[in-house]
Amino acid sequence: MQSYYITERRQFAGSETERRARLLQTIGKASAAGVDYIQLREKDLTIRELERLAAEALRVMRGEGTSRLLINHRTDVALAVGADGVHLTSEDIAASEARALASKVRTERFLIAASCHSTQEVRLAESHGADFVVLAPVFEKRGMNGIGVQVLREAAQKDRTPDTRVEAGDTRRRFAVFALGGVNMERAPLCAAAGAAGIAGIRLFQQCEDLPGLVRAIREL
């Protein structure tokens, strides 16, 4: 399975400067550990601040590993800084529209992920050309009811062939669905058994003291 780290600098203690420094340090460690995707999800920043932080994150990542950086919500920022792709929320433009925008300025592959909360939303994102989706919340979290492993199974099993591993963005394989929401390493095997392509999380990665070990454990599921 693949790993997908979603950032949240406000979880770190200290001043804003200290939080950003801690975040960039964690991004570097995650990239060096082999995390497949890192989603910069700092929703409270202005466009200019987000662009600056994204550029700094890319510099850190390029020096540490081969992780791919996705910018939350802002296709324009992702294209401007040379990020690997964008993560679209349920309120954003469709993946097909983001693809059309990217095709005007990019010749190389531009990854498009999408947030989904049901099987129907997964199918819609797929029909619009998203490379993969993050389905949430799978498990109950902070009083919010999870959609359950069965919904994850239904969303992830389309055109599934037995014993086929899934990689996001690989058109030769079935559509990739990442599990998010209350997922920990105790619950991760349930997601793997349901056919998830990978595990997404914030605290799971951001508060982990052994990121290389975590990434290895996820890959082995």
N, C-alpha and C positions, 0 to 999 in steps of 0.2 A: 504493500500500500504506500501511497504518497503522503507527504506531510505539507500542511498549509498553515503558516503562522500569520495571524492577524494582529496588527500592532495596536497598542493603547498606551501611550506615554503617560497618561494621567494616573495610571496604576503605580507609577514610580513616585517615591517620596522626593521632596526637595523643591527647589525653585524651578521655574520653567526652563532655564538654561541647564540645570542639572538633570531634569527629566529628559530633555532632548539628547543630552550626552549619554545618558543611560540607555535610551532607546536605540541610538546609533550603535552603541557598544553591543547591545543584545542582537540587533540586526546583523552585525558582523559575525557574532558567534553563531547565530542561526545559519547564516550562509556557509560559514566554515564547517559546520556540522553536517551540511548536506540537506537542509530543509529545501523542499522542492519549490515552494512558492511562498513569497512574503507579500502580504497585502498591507500597504500603508493606509491605515484607516483612521486618520486624525481629523475627524469631521469638524472640529471647532476652529480649525485654522483658516485663515484667508487664503485665497488662491495663490497670492505671492508667497506667503509663508509655506504653504504646502509644496509649491514648486521648489523652493529653496531646500526644504527638508528632503524632498524626493531626490534632488540632485546629490545631496550629501549621502543619502542612503545608497544610491547607485555607486558612488565612489567607494564606499565601505564594502559593498557587496562584490564589486568587480575585483577588489584586492583580496577577498577572502574565500570565494567559492563560486559556484555556478548556479545559485538560486536565481529564480526569476521574480522580478518586482512588478506587482500589479498596484495601480493607484485606485483607491476607492472613489467611485462616483465620477471623477473628473477625467473624461476621455481627453480633453484638451491638454490638461497638465501631463498626462501620461505620454502623449505624443510630443509635447514640447521638450520634456526632459530626456526622452529616449528610453522610457520604461518599457518593459516587456509586454505590458498589456494593461487592461483596465478591469476593475470589478464593478459591475453595474448593480445598483440596488433595484428594488421593485418599483421605485418611483422614477427611475432614469429612462433614457431613451432605449429602444429595443436594440438587441445585439446587432441586428442587420443594419441599423442606422449607424452604430458605432463602427461597424466594419466598413461602411461606405466612407465615413470620415477618415478612417485610418488609411484606406486605399489611396487617398489623394496625396498623402505625404510619406507613406511607408511602402517600400518594396518588399521588405522582409516580413515574416509572420508576426502579426499583432494579436496577442492572446486576449480573448474576451471571456470573462467569467460572469456569472449572474447569481444573485441571491434568489432562492426559491423557498416556498413554504408548503408546497403541495406537489403531488404528481402532475397535476394539470399545468402548474407553472413550469415544472421541469420540461415537459413536452413542448410548451410554448417557447421557452428559451432555446431548446434544441432546434425547433423549426425555424427560428430566426438566426441560426448559425453560431450560437455560443459554443465555445470550445469545451466548457464544462460548467457545472453549477455547484453551489454550496447550499445544501438543504438543511433548514433549521426551523425550530429547535427539535432535534431528534429526541432528546430526553428532557424531563422536567428540570427547570432551572430558575431559581429565584422566584418561585411561586408561579411561573409560567408553565402551563401544561405542554409536554412534548408531543410531537405528532406521532412518535412511536417508530419502532424498528420495522413494523410491517409496511408503513408508508415508504420508508427508506428502501425496503426490499422491492416494492412495486415500482418506485422511481428508477432504481438502479438496474433492474433486471431486463429491460427491454433489449431484445436481440442478443441475450447473453448466451455465450457458448461455454460449456463446462471447463473449469480450470483455466480460464483466460484472465490474465492480469490486465488491468486497465491503466492507461496513462493518459492524463489530460492532454487534449490537443492532438491525440493520435487518431486520425480518421480511419485507420485500419481496424480499430477496435470499437467496442460498444461505447455509448455515450457515458462520460465519466460524471459521477455524482460524489461530492465530498460531504461527509457528515459533520455537522456543527451543532453545538448546544448541549451542554452537560456531558460532553464526551471526555472520558478519562481513559487511562490504560486498562482499567478493569472492564469498561464498557466497550472499548475499541474492538475486541474480538467479535462482539455482537454485530458491529457495523461491517466488519470484514465478511462475516458469514452472510450478511444481507446483500452483499455485492458492492459495497461502497468502494470507490476508487482510492479514497484516502480519508484522512482525519484532519479537520480544521479546528483551530482553537486560538484563544488569546492566552489565558493563564496557563494552559497546558504547556505552552512553549515559553512564554515570557517569564514564568516563575520557576522554570526547570533549571536545576543546577547541573544536570548532565545531558546537555542537548545531543551530543553524539550518540549516547546510549539510547535516548528517546527515539531519535531518527532510526536507529538500527532496529529497535523493537517494533516500530511501526512498519518498516519495510518487510519484516519477517512475518507479518500477519497474513 
